[in-house]
Amino acid sequence: MNSQIRSEQQDNPRVKRSRRRSMDERIALTEITRASVERAKREGKMKMIGKRRMYYDPAE
């Protein structure tokens, strides 16, 4: 099954988005992402392990 999926993916390149996101949509998605990251940090699920590296453990 996996080989069949891979062969189909090789025949068809990745489908790109057909429309650009509006500025409001981009801002909203950024705010949602930031809020979920801050919540994960507060709950101890996300830890900073370096200046620009994070560790996310959904099991905790």
HELIX and SHEET records of a PDB file:
HELIX    1   1 ASN A    2  ASP A   11  1                                  10    
HELIX    2   2 MET A   23  ARG A   42  1                                  20    
SHEET    1   A 2 MET A  46  MET A  48  0                                        
SHEET    2   A 2 MET A  54  TYR A  56 -1                                        
END                                                                             
